[in-house]
Amino acid sequence: MKAKITYLSLCCLLLASCQEEHDVHMVNNIEQTPIAQVGTQTIYKEDVDAELRDLPNHLQYLSQNKKARQQILDTLIRRSVLSQQAFALGLDQDALVHRRINRSRDSIMIEALRDWEQSQLPTPKPEDIEAYYKLHISKFTIPEQIHARHILVRQKSEALDILKQLKHHKDDFASLAAHHSIDDSNKSRGGDLNWFPHGIMVADFEKVAFALKNIGDISKPVKTQYGWHIIELLGKRPAYKQTLEEAKEEILQILRQQALDAWMDGLVKDSHTAVR
C-alpha cells in the first residue's frame, strides 16, 4: 500500500512539470503542444481545445477565455491523476469495471469509425439530390405558421376586464400579461408564444388564433382546459415550399447518412460473429 500512495504523490508532484507552449510534439502524425505532464500521461493544448468544442453553442465564446481554459486544464489534470491511481490499484481488473471500460471503448471506436467512413464517402451527385427532393417533396414544405401572444387567466370575468383595458391601451398587452397571466412559461416575455404551425396548441385555442386576420388583432376570451385566453396576432407566414437549392444542404446530409448507415449495416451483415 505504501508504494501505491507514493505513486499518487508522484503524480501530483509531476503536475508542475509543464512544457512550454512552443514545445510542439508529433503524436500519431498530428502536431500537438504539451502543456502538462501528469505521471505517465501528457496533456496537450489540443485536449483543452477538444473539451471546449464539446461545450454548447452559447458557451463557445469561452474558447479564448484564459480562465475557462485553465479550469478545463485543471479538470483534465484531476481526471488524469485519479484515473492513473485507479489503474495503479488494479481496479481496471474488476469484472464489472472491465466491461464498462470495454463498452466505453466500443462507443469511442464506433464514433471514430463513423467519422473515418464519412471522410471516405463520395459527395452525392446532383441528380441523386434532385431525385430525393422530388420523391420527398412534402418533407420540404413548411406549413402555415402564426406568431402570437396570449394572456391566460382563471376566470372569464378577469379576461373580460383585461380585454376592456386593451381596447383603450392596446400597447399594454405585454405588461398585462406579465402582471396577470398564469402561464409562467411565457409571462416574462409578455405572453409571447413565438411562431407555431397547426397541431401545436390545443384545438380551441388554435382555431381562434389562426382565424385572426390582421397583425394586431386581439381575440375575445377563449376557453380551454387551462383557463381563459386573450390572444393577439403578431405575424403570419403562409405555407412555403423550399426550393431545391434551399433544401440541397439538408438532402446532402441525409444522403450521406443513408450511405453511412448502409455501409455499417453491410459490415454487420457480413460478419459471422453474432451470437445466435
C-alpha positions as CSV (number, residue, x, y, z in Angstrom):
1,M,0.0,0.0,0.0
2,K,2.9,2.3,0.7
3,A,4.1,2.1,-2.8
4,K,0.6,3.0,-4.1
5,I,0.5,6.1,-2.0
6,T,3.9,7.1,-3.3
7,Y,2.6,6.7,-6.9
8,L,-0.2,9.1,-6.3
9,S,2.1,11.6,-4.6
10,L,4.5,11.3,-7.6
11,C,1.6,12.1,-10.0
12,C,0.7,15.2,-8.0
13,L,4.4,16.4,-7.9
14,L,4.7,16.0,-11.7
15,L,1.9,18.4,-12.3
16,A,4.4,21.2,-12.1
17,S,6.5,19.8,-15.0
18,C,4.6,21.6,-17.7
19,Q,6.1,22.0,-21.1
20,E,6.5,25.5,-22.8
21,E,3.7,26.4,-25.3
22,H,6.2,26.5,-28.1
23,D,7.3,22.9,-27.4
24,V,5.5,21.0,-30.2
25,H,5.4,17.2,-30.5
26,M,4.1,14.9,-33.2
27,V,1.6,12.4,-31.9
28,N,0.3,9.9,-34.5
29,N,1.4,12.4,-37.2
30,I,-0.7,15.2,-35.6
31,E,1.1,18.2,-34.3
32,Q,0.3,18.7,-30.6
33,T,1.5,21.1,-27.9
34,P,2.1,19.5,-24.5
35,I,1.1,21.7,-21.6
36,A,1.1,19.4,-18.6
37,Q,2.8,16.1,-17.6
38,V,0.7,14.0,-15.2
39,G,2.6,10.8,-14.2
40,T,2.8,8.8,-17.4
41,Q,0.2,10.9,-19.3
42,T,0.8,14.1,-21.3
43,I,-2.0,16.6,-21.5
44,Y,-1.9,18.7,-24.7
45,K,-3.3,22.1,-25.6
46,E,-5.4,20.2,-28.2
47,D,-7.1,18.3,-25.4
48,V,-8.3,21.5,-23.9
49,D,-9.5,22.7,-27.4
50,A,-11.4,19.4,-27.8
51,E,-13.2,19.9,-24.5
52,L,-14.1,23.5,-25.4
53,R,-15.5,22.3,-28.8
54,D,-17.9,20.0,-26.9
55,L,-19.4,22.9,-25.0
56,P,-22.9,24.1,-26.1
57,N,-23.0,26.7,-28.8
58,H,-23.9,29.5,-26.4
59,L,-20.6,28.8,-24.5
60,Q,-18.3,28.6,-27.5
61,Y,-17.1,32.2,-26.8
62,L,-15.1,30.7,-23.9
63,S,-12.6,29.1,-26.3
64,Q,-10.4,32.2,-26.0
65,N,-11.1,32.8,-22.3
66,K,-7.9,32.2,-20.3
67,K,-9.7,31.5,-17.0
68,A,-12.1,29.0,-18.7
69,R,-9.1,27.2,-20.4
70,Q,-7.3,27.0,-17.1
71,Q,-10.4,25.5,-15.4
72,I,-10.7,22.9,-18.1
73,L,-6.9,22.1,-17.8
74,D,-7.3,21.7,-14.0
75,T,-10.2,19.3,-14.6
76,L,-8.2,17.2,-17.1
77,I,-5.3,17.1,-14.7
78,R,-7.5,16.0,-11.8
79,R,-9.1,13.3,-14.1
80,S,-5.7,12.0,-15.1
81,V,-4.4,11.8,-11.6
82,L,-7.4,9.9,-10.3
83,S,-7.6,7.6,-13.3
84,Q,-4.0,6.7,-13.0
85,Q,-4.4,6.0,-9.3
86,A,-7.4,3.7,-10.2
87,F,-5.2,1.8,-12.6
88,A,-2.4,1.6,-10.1
89,L,-4.8,0.0,-7.6
90,G,-5.7,-2.6,-10.3
91,L,-9.4,-1.5,-10.4
92,D,-9.5,-2.0,-14.2
93,Q,-9.2,-5.7,-13.5
94,D,-12.6,-5.8,-11.7
95,A,-15.0,-7.7,-14.0
96,L,-17.7,-5.0,-13.9
97,V,-15.3,-2.1,-14.4
98,H,-13.6,-4.0,-17.2
99,R,-16.9,-4.5,-19.0
100,R,-17.8,-0.8,-18.6
101,I,-14.3,0.2,-20.0
102,N,-14.9,-2.0,-23.0
103,R,-18.4,-0.5,-23.6
104,S,-16.9,3.0,-23.5
105,R,-14.1,1.9,-25.8
106,D,-16.6,0.4,-28.2
107,S,-18.6,3.7,-28.3
108,I,-15.5,5.8,-28.9
109,M,-14.2,3.4,-31.7
110,I,-17.6,3.3,-33.4
111,E,-17.7,7.1,-33.4
112,A,-14.2,7.1,-34.9
113,L,-15.2,4.6,-37.5
114,R,-18.2,6.7,-38.5
115,D,-16.0,9.8,-38.8
116,W,-13.5,7.8,-40.9
117,E,-16.1,6.4,-43.3
118,Q,-17.8,9.8,-43.6
119,S,-14.5,11.2,-44.9
120,Q,-14.3,8.4,-47.5
121,L,-17.8,8.7,-48.8
122,P,-18.1,10.4,-52.2
123,T,-20.2,13.5,-52.5
124,P,-23.8,12.7,-53.7
125,K,-24.3,13.5,-57.3
126,P,-26.6,16.5,-58.2
127,E,-29.0,14.1,-60.0
128,D,-29.3,12.0,-56.8
129,I,-30.0,15.1,-54.7
130,E,-32.7,16.2,-57.2
131,A,-34.3,12.8,-57.3
132,Y,-34.5,12.7,-53.5
133,Y,-36.1,16.2,-53.5
134,K,-38.8,15.2,-56.0
135,L,-39.5,11.9,-54.2
136,H,-39.8,13.6,-50.7
137,I,-41.2,17.0,-51.7
138,S,-43.6,17.0,-48.8
139,K,-40.7,17.0,-46.3
140,F,-39.6,20.3,-47.7
141,T,-42.9,22.1,-47.4
142,I,-43.0,24.4,-44.4
143,P,-46.6,24.6,-43.1
144,E,-48.5,27.8,-42.4
145,Q,-47.4,29.4,-39.1
146,I,-48.5,32.3,-37.0
147,H,-46.8,34.4,-34.3
148,A,-49.0,35.1,-31.3
149,R,-49.0,36.0,-27.7
150,H,-51.6,35.5,-25.0
151,I,-52.8,36.3,-21.5
152,L,-54.1,33.3,-19.6
153,V,-56.4,33.8,-16.5
154,R,-58.6,31.6,-14.5
155,Q,-61.9,33.4,-14.7
156,K,-63.9,34.8,-17.7
157,S,-64.6,37.9,-15.7
158,E,-60.8,38.6,-15.4
159,A,-60.4,38.0,-19.2
160,L,-63.2,40.5,-20.0
161,D,-61.7,43.1,-17.6
162,I,-58.3,42.8,-19.3
163,L,-59.9,42.9,-22.7
164,K,-61.6,46.2,-21.8
165,Q,-58.2,47.6,-20.7
166,L,-56.7,46.6,-24.0
167,K,-59.4,48.4,-26.0
168,H,-58.2,51.6,-24.5
169,H,-54.5,50.8,-24.2
170,K,-53.5,48.2,-26.8
171,D,-49.8,48.7,-26.1
172,D,-50.2,47.4,-22.6
173,F,-50.6,43.7,-23.7
174,A,-47.1,42.7,-22.6
175,S,-47.3,44.4,-19.2
176,L,-50.7,43.0,-18.6
177,A,-49.5,39.5,-19.5
178,A,-46.6,39.9,-17.1
179,H,-48.8,41.0,-14.3
180,H,-51.9,38.8,-14.8
181,S,-51.1,35.7,-16.8
182,I,-50.9,32.4,-15.0
183,D,-48.8,30.9,-17.8
184,D,-45.4,31.0,-16.2
185,S,-43.7,29.6,-19.3
186,N,-44.1,32.9,-21.2
187,K,-45.5,35.7,-19.0
188,S,-42.0,37.1,-18.5
189,R,-41.9,37.5,-22.3
190,G,-45.2,39.4,-22.3
191,G,-47.1,36.2,-23.2
192,D,-45.1,35.6,-26.4
193,L,-45.7,32.1,-27.8
194,N,-43.3,32.6,-30.8
195,W,-44.1,31.1,-34.2
196,F,-46.1,27.8,-34.3
197,P,-47.9,25.8,-37.0
198,H,-51.3,23.9,-36.8
199,G,-51.3,21.0,-34.4
200,I,-49.1,22.5,-31.6
201,M,-51.7,24.3,-29.5
202,V,-55.0,22.9,-28.1
203,A,-57.8,22.8,-30.6
204,D,-60.0,25.6,-29.2
205,F,-57.0,28.0,-28.8
206,E,-55.7,27.2,-32.3
207,K,-59.0,27.6,-34.0
208,V,-59.3,31.2,-32.8
209,A,-55.7,32.1,-33.1
210,F,-55.5,31.1,-36.8
211,A,-58.8,32.8,-37.5
212,L,-57.3,36.2,-36.6
213,K,-56.8,38.1,-39.9
214,N,-54.6,41.2,-39.3
215,I,-51.5,41.8,-37.4
216,G,-52.5,43.3,-34.0
217,D,-56.0,41.7,-34.0
218,I,-57.0,40.7,-30.5
219,S,-59.4,37.8,-29.8
220,K,-62.4,37.7,-27.5
221,P,-61.8,35.4,-24.4
222,V,-61.2,31.8,-25.4
223,K,-61.9,29.0,-23.0
224,T,-59.6,25.9,-22.9
225,Q,-58.9,23.3,-20.1
226,Y,-56.2,25.7,-18.9
227,G,-58.4,28.7,-18.3
228,W,-59.4,31.8,-20.4
229,H,-57.1,33.2,-23.0
230,I,-56.9,36.5,-24.8
231,I,-54.8,36.1,-28.0
232,E,-53.0,38.8,-30.1
233,L,-51.8,38.0,-33.6
234,L,-48.2,39.3,-34.1
235,G,-47.4,37.7,-37.5
236,K,-48.4,35.3,-40.3
237,R,-46.4,33.1,-42.6
238,P,-48.2,31.2,-45.4
239,A,-47.2,27.6,-46.2
240,Y,-43.9,27.6,-48.1
241,K,-42.2,25.1,-50.2
242,Q,-38.4,25.1,-50.1
243,T,-36.7,25.2,-53.5
244,L,-34.2,22.5,-54.5
245,E,-31.4,25.0,-53.8
246,E,-32.7,25.8,-50.3
247,A,-33.1,22.1,-49.5
248,K,-29.8,21.0,-51.1
249,E,-27.6,21.0,-48.0
250,E,-30.2,19.1,-45.9
251,I,-30.6,16.5,-48.6
252,L,-26.8,16.2,-48.9
253,Q,-26.6,15.3,-45.2
254,I,-29.5,12.8,-45.5
255,L,-27.9,11.0,-48.4
256,R,-24.5,10.9,-46.8
257,Q,-26.1,9.5,-43.6
258,Q,-28.0,6.9,-45.6
259,A,-24.8,5.8,-47.3
260,L,-23.0,5.6,-44.0
261,D,-25.8,3.5,-42.4
262,A,-25.9,1.2,-45.4
263,W,-22.1,0.7,-45.2
264,M,-22.3,-0.1,-41.4
265,D,-25.3,-2.4,-41.9
266,G,-23.3,-4.2,-44.5
267,L,-20.4,-4.7,-42.1
268,V,-22.7,-6.3,-39.6
269,K,-24.5,-8.5,-42.1
270,D,-21.2,-9.8,-43.5
271,S,-19.8,-10.7,-40.1
272,H,-20.3,-14.2,-38.7
273,T,-19.6,-13.4,-35.1
274,A,-23.1,-12.7,-33.9
275,V,-24.3,-14.9,-31.0
276,R,-27.3,-16.9,-32.1
